[in-house]
Amino acid sequence: MMSPNKLSDDRGSPPHFRHTPLQIIHIVANFLRIWSIYSMYRYISQTGASVILFLFACLAPSSILFLILQKPWKGRPLANTQVVPSVINGGITALYLILWGKGLKSCGPVRSILAEYSGAVLGVLSALLYGRRSHLWKKIGGLVAMLASFYLLSEGWAMATYSPFSWEDRDDSGAQTEQSLGLKQMLVPIFAGILSALRRVITRRVSIKNQLKRRLHALTIASATCFMFPIAMWDIIIGSPSDSGGRLPFSTWAFLSTILFGNILIFYADSIAEERLHMVFSSPRHLMVAGACIIVMEVVYKMDFSLSGFMVCCLILGFGIYQATAVERGRKDSLGKPDLSNGESLDFDPIQMSPLPT
């Protein structure tokens, strides 16, 4: 039994000191995940491999690993009200991955990663659905700021070639030049980000307990693999001119990093961050971590990168997310609950989000 003195010491220690190891784990996991995205982008852009085949080749072993780790067939039997939404969520996950992969190939890593935070627009949807008109204009303002940030990204503000900050000089000898896009081309990764947020909403609605959420996630990934299988086979048979006839050259680092870091590790790291740090995706804090990792990767990979333009886009995007999630954040703070400040909560009931007994 724990002594009273030790218990009082634990209670008296500052929360940020107790959570420092978990924060480090979350930062490292996000860094490795973004590293896997850059390795995937370089692999696809250099080899011309099919995006769908690559994602399927990484998703299939990931689903096997999740099933081995979680064993959803063991323990308390899962109800149909939990299994059926998880299978449907697998279809949404498959569609999200396909759109996100297409967006990564056409828009580049910076714009595709930041577009994932477009899921915060669900905060505006929650205000419309639940009739909180008093905060509607604040959420609409956040939505406008997010759209402005995506527009600046599409115009190339994060790239040294198109950045309006003329005092930044770029060395053309080793940098990879990306092209400027319109907002229309950005719609694919933006829609993928909304689907990603929707699948997280469904996950939280179906599963409350942490262990149950991990078991259902294994079913979701296995279902996503099944949904993506016929699309991948069709891509092999038909192929496309831009995908080198459906060929898939092998690259050990690109595949292993996507499987281990892009699928496996990031799920457990985000689960720990949500359960212990009360930090969810599509939140300003999560965006700050991702932005720092992107800066490091852009420098390491010698991309066409403008630090000033990127910071401006991130600040506008973070402000938009903050405004779009103001109602959910305020409700959690007023109720004395953890701050789950994201637009994906869609007005969760306070009882559902209460801490689990230990």
N, C-alpha and C positions, 0 to 999 in steps of 0.2 A: 504493500500500500504506500502511496506517495505521502511523504511527510508534509505537515502543514507549512513548514518553512519553505520547502521547495515549491509547494503550490502557490504560496504568496509571492515568491520570486517570479514565477511564470506569469502570474497575473499582473505583476508590476512592471514587467519588461515591456518596452515600447513595441507596438505591433510591427513597425517597419523593420526592426531588428529580427524578429521572429520570421518574417516573410522574406528576408533577403535571399536565402538560398533558393527559395521557390522563384523569386524574381529572376535570379541568375539563370535558372533552368529554363524559364520561359524565354528569356532573351536569346540564350544559346540555341534553343530549339527553333525559334523564328529565324535566326541567322542561318542555320543549316537548311531550313526550308527554302528561304530566299536564294541561298546558294544553289540548291537543287533546281530552282526555276531558271536561274541564269545558265546553268550547265545544260538544261533541257533546251533553252532557247538557242544557245550556240550550236548544240547538236543538230537541232531541226533546221536551223538556217544554213548550216554548212553542208549537211548531207541531203537536204530536201526530203527527208523521211516524212511519212504520213503522220500527222498529229494524232489522229484517232487510233491508228495502230500502236503508236508509242504509248498513249495513255492506257489503252487496253492491256498492252504487255506489262505495264506497271501495276494496273489495278487488279489483275488476276492474282498474282502472287501476294499482293497486299491483302486481298480478301481471304486467302488461305491462311496467312499469318494471323489475321484478326480472329478467324474461326478457331485456330489452334490456341490462341492466347485466352480468348473469352469463353469458348465452349458454350454457346447459347443453348445447346440441348441438355445441359446439366443444370441441376438446381431446381428451383420452383418453375413449373411449366409456364410458358408465356401465353398470355391470353390473346385471342384473336383481335381484340381491340388494340393490342400493342403490336402484333405481328403485321397485320394488314397495313397500318399507316407506315410502318418501317419499310415494307416492300414498296409501297408507293413512293416513299422518300428515296428509295434506291433509284427509281426512274427519274426523279428530279435531280438526284446527284449525277446520274449519267449524262443528262442533258446539260447540267452545269459544267461538267468537265469538258464536254465536247465544245461548248461555246467558249469556255475559258481558254482551251487550247488553241482554238481558231483565233481568239483575240490576242493571245500571246504571240502567235506567229505573225499576225498582221500589224499589231500595235507596239510590240516590244515589251520587255519585262516591266519597265517603270509604270507605263500606263495600264497594263493588265493587272499588276499588283494593287495599285491605288484604286482601280475600278472595282475591286472586290469590296471596298468600303461603301459602295453605293447601296448596300443593303440597309443603310440607315434611313433610306426613304420609307421603309416600313413604319418608322415612327410617325411620319406624316399620315400614312394610311390609318394607323391606330387612332389618331386624332379625329379623322373623318368618320371612322366606324363607330367610335365610342362617344362622339358628340361633344368633345371638350373644346368648344368653340373659343373659349377665352385664351387658349394657347395656340390656336390654329395659325395665327399670323406669325408667331415666333417659329413654328415648324416650317411654314412656307418660306420664311426668310432663310432658314437653314437649307431648305431644298434649293433655293436660288443660288446660295453660296456654293453648294456642292456642284450644281450644274456649271457655274462659272469656273470652278476649279477644273472640271473635266474639259471644258471648252479650251481653257488655257493649255492644258496638257495636250489636247488634240492639235493645237496650233504650234506645238513644239517648244513651249516655254522651258521645259526641263532639259532641252537639248542645246548645246552650245552653238550649233549651226543656226538655229532659228530664235534663240533667246533674244529678247529686246535689250538685255543688259550688255551693251557693247564693250564694256571694259574687260569682259572676260575673253581672253585669247585661248584658242584651242590649237593644239598641235595635231595637224592632220596626218602625221606620219603613221601613227599606230592606232588611232581611234576608229571605232566602227560607227559609221554614219547611218542614222535612221532617218526616215522620211516624215515630213509633216503630214498630218491627217486632218480630215474634217471631223466634226462632231458626229456625223453619220457613221463613220467607221468605228467610233468609240462606243456605239450602241451595243455592239456584240459583247465586249467585256463588261459593260455596265449591266446589261441584262443578266449576264452570268453571275455578277455580284449579287443581284437581287435574288436569283435562284439559290445561291449559296446561303443567303440569310434566311430564305424561306425554309430550307431543309433544316437549319438549326432551330427555327421556331417549331417545326413539327417534332423534332427530337425532344425539345423541352416540354412540349405538350404531352407527349406520349409517356416519357420516362421522368420520374421524379428522383428516384434513388440513383446514386452514382453507379453502382454495380450493374443495375438494370440498364442504364443508359449505355454502358459499354457493351453489354450483350446484344442489345438492339442495334448498336452501331455495326457490329459484326454482320448482322443480318442485312443491314442497309447496304454495306459495301459489297456483300455477296450478291444482293439483288441488283445493284448498279452494274456489277460485272456481267450478270446475265442479260440485262437490258442493252449493254454496250456490245455484247458478242455479235449479234446479227449485223449491227452497223459496221463493226470492224471487218467481218467477213465480206460484206458488200463492198467495203473500201478495198479489200484485197482483190476481189473479182473485177470490179469496175475501175477503181483507181481514179486518179485525176492527173492532168498534166503537171501540176505543181508538186505532186507527191512522188515523182520519179517512178510512176507505174506501180505504186503500192509496195515498193521495196522498203525494208526496215533494216539498215545496217546496224550492227551491234556496237555499243559503247558501254563498257562496264560501269564507269563512273556516272554517266547520265542515267542509266537504268537503276543502279543501286541507290543513288542519292534520292531519286524520285520515290522509290519504294520505301526506303527506310526513313528518310527525313521529310519528304513531301506528303507522305500518307500516314505512316505509322507514328513516328515520334511527335509530329505536330498535333495529332489528335490527343494524345495523352498530356502533352504540355498545355494545350488549350483547356483541357478538362481540369487540370490542376489549377490553372490560372482562374478559371471560372468558379471552382469550388472553394479555393483557399484564398486567392487574391481578389475575388469578386471583380475580375476584369474580363470582359467578353470582347468578342470580335465586333467590329464597327463601333469602336469607342475611341475617343481621342488618345487615350493612353496607349492602346494597341497600335494606333497609327504612328505614334511617336517612336515606338520600338521598331516598327517596320521601316519607317523613314530612315532611321540611323543605319539599319542593315543595308538598305538600298544604296545609300551613299557609299558605304564601304565596297559593295559589289560593283558599282559603277566605276569606281576608281581602279579596282583590281582588274576588271575586265576591259579597261580602257575604252569605255563606251563614250558616245557623243553626249556629254553630260554638262549641264549648267547648274551649279550648286545654288546660285541665287534664284534662278527661275524655279528650280525644284522646291526650294524653301517657301517661296511665295505660294505655289500651288498647294503645298502641304498645309500651310497656315490657313488658307481659305477653306480647304477641305475639312481640316480639323474644326474650324469655327462652324462650318455648316453642320457637321456631325453633332457638335455640342448643342447647337440650337435645335436641331431636329429631334434630339433625345432629351430635351429639357424636362418634359412632363414626367417621363418614367423616372428620371434621376431625382426629381423633386419629390415624387411619391415615395420612393424608397427611403430617402433621407428623412422625410417627415414621419414615416412609420418606424424609424429606427432600424431599418433593414440594410443589408449591404448594398452598395452602389453598383447596380448592374446597368450602367448608363449606356444603353444601346437602343437602336430603333427596332431590334428584332424581338423585343419582349412582348410586344403587342398586348399590353395591359395584362400582365400576369397577375393572377390572384396572389395576395400576400401569403396566404397559407401554403400555396404550392412552393413558394420560394423561401420558406423558412428553413433555417439550418437543420441538417439531419442530426438526430441524437447520437451522442458518442458514448 
